[in-house]
Amino acid sequence: MPIDWKSANVTPIYKKGDKKSVENYRPISLTSVVSKILEAIIKDQILNHFIDNKYFTNRQYGFIKGRSTIIQLTASLLLKPGMRVPLMSALNVVLHLRIIVWMFLVVYLCPV
C-alpha cells in the first residue's frame, strides 16, 4: 500500500466558544479517497465472511444490515424468551419507540 494512502492530514475545525481555547476545536482527518474506498471494500468482505460462516450470534444487532439496535432494544426491554406477543402490539411498541427517538432528536439535537 503506498505511503500516501496511509497518511492523513489532520486539520482543527472550530466548534464553538472561545477561539483561543484548544478545547473548542475538533480534529478532522483528511485521508485519501482511494484508501477510503479500499477500506470499505475490505470491511464488506470481512463482514460477508463473518455472516456467511455464522460467526455472529442471534443476539448481534449493531452493524448488521436489517438488525438495528432499536430492534434489539425493543426485544430486550419488552419481550422475554418464549413470550408470545400479538403482531399489532409489537407494531405499536415499535411506533412508540420511533416517536420517543424522534422527540429525543428534536429536543436535544435541534434546540430552538
Buried (B, 14 or more C-beta within 10 A) or exposed (E): EEEEBEEEEEEEEEEEEEEEEEEEBEEEEEBBEEBEEEEEEEEEEEBEEBEEEEEBEEEEBEEEEEBEEBEBEBBEEBEEEEEEEEEEEBEEBEEEBEEEEEEEEEEEEEEE
